[in-house]
Amino acid sequence: MTAPTEAVRERVLDLSADGLPAYLYDLDALRAHASAVRAALPERVELYYAAKANPEPAVLGALAPLVDGFEVASGGELAHVATAVPDRPLAFGGPGKTPAEVTAALAGAAAGGPVPRFHVESAHELRMLAALAARTAPGVRVPVLTRFNLAVAEDALTGGSLTMGGGPSPFGIDPAEADAVLGLLTGGAFPQLEWWGTHAHLVSGLDAGTLASVAREVVRWSTALADGHRVRLREVNVGGGMAVDYARPEVRFDWTAYGTALAALLAEHPGLTLRVEPGRALTAYCGWYATEVLDVKHSHGEDFAVVRGGTHHLRTPATKGHDQPCTVLPVGPWPHPWPRPAAGRGPVTLVGQLCTPKDVLARRVPAAGLRAGDRVVFQMAGAYAWNISHHEFLMHPRPDFHFLGADGSPVAAAPRAAGAG
Ligand SMILES: *Cc1c(COP(=O)(O)O)cnc(C)c1O
């Protein structure tokens, strides 16, 4: 279900027009979805949430009891997640880690906090990590997963014609350097660093069968690497990227099929732990961006509805090039003495308030008769939505945030002060 839940629908209709646009999250729906994902995965698959998809503290808090840990991709995310959900296992990934970020991650461990797993992206980063660990956290054992940019064989894919990872990219270590990097880790030069395994986040948007085939390839390659160096492969993180289909909101990634395939893979590798780190597929479905139609116009044969806010609040359709799925909630009597602007019988293009033709939320929506004053709720706005958007552009008021279903009861969020993150 991506159409607004009952709690979201009620709240949207309760809000005054000046309370829009607003972001609404249904934390009960999020918890139910995350529980189902967790239940579909075998025990030896750890579920981490990639915080960059949506780092709202209420979202992190709702997920914390249901996931095994969090993947962070910057020092800022590391500090934020450590504060929002203290003492949860962390994996610290991302290309281009600065010395200050690595030092901060190690300092927490030196102070007795959990030691994050480091997803190391290059030989240089490995050397920096070793040097900073010796200086900042002497005596702390640092688990390392080396991220590789593997060329996944096309015959591993059951899904057809997708060309997978393995091309030139700034992410991870080229497989041609794998032996040299593993030699650094196993040769005794970096006594604090322990190689625990590999990390590969190669693609996104794959269905369960194809993604499971990729995982199988990654495990096969990683096992051969570990065997070649006579070291134990403890963990393989096969990444996130589970498909979210904005054109077909009712079609969901098949976690049961994925879990079944990973269980079969694990049966062949006793002692191995797999980890997945989805972002989008966990939180996309539990967030909505609700707004009000300000005006409707007929222009050269097409209808346009201008809504409060726009792609500076919900950038997802602009970055992904899709139409954000939405639901219209009709609103009753028109308070003005002049005629109410309304669309005709054809489709309506929903745009925001920005002075750019790129500010399109959804094209040619079947919303015959849509009127000024009606409310529109954009679905699938729980991931890569507010936090990837260019909020400052045109200086509109920031949306309010409503987190529904916290502790079973609706909770009103404090309105965001202008300038707050
Ligand atoms: C962004 C990212 C993820 C999450 O990807 P989704 O498509 O949101 O599932 C996981 N791992 C890494 C390394 C990432 O960069």
The ligand as an SDF file (V2000), in Angstrom:
LIG
                    3D

 15 15  0  0  0  0  0  0  0  0999 V2000
   23.4150    4.2690   -1.1700 C   0  0  0  0  0  0  0  0  0  0  0  0
   24.0310    3.0090   -0.7210 C   0  0  0  0  0  0  0  0  0  0  0  0
   23.2310    1.9830   -0.2100 C   0  0  0  0  0  0  0  0  0  0  0  0
   21.7250    2.0430   -0.2110 C   0  0  0  0  0  0  0  0  0  0  0  0
   21.2530    1.9790   -1.5150 O   0  0  0  0  0  0  0  0  0  0  0  0
   19.6480    1.8700   -1.7890 P   0  0  0  0  0  0  0  0  0  0  0  0
   19.5450    1.9410   -3.2600 O   0  0  0  0  0  0  0  0  0  0  0  0
   19.0360    3.0280   -1.0880 O   0  0  0  0  0  0  0  0  0  0  0  0
   19.2100    0.5700   -1.2310 O   0  0  0  0  0  0  0  0  0  0  0  0
   23.8520    0.8580    0.2790 C   0  0  0  0  0  0  0  0  0  0  0  0
   25.2130    0.7540    0.2650 N   0  0  0  0  0  0  0  0  0  0  0  0
   26.0080    1.7170   -0.2240 C   0  0  0  0  0  0  0  0  0  0  0  0
   27.4720    1.5410   -0.2220 C   0  0  0  0  0  0  0  0  0  0  0  0
   25.4420    2.8760   -0.7410 C   0  0  0  0  0  0  0  0  0  0  0  0
   26.2380    3.8150   -1.2660 O   0  0  0  0  0  0  0  0  0  0  0  0
  1  2  1  0
  2  3  1  0
  2 14  2  0
  3  4  1  0
  3 10  2  0
  4  5  1  0
  5  6  1  0
  6  7  2  0
  6  8  1  0
  6  9  1  0
 10 11  1  0
 11 12  2  0
 12 13  1  0
 12 14  1  0
 14 15  1  0
M  END
$$$$
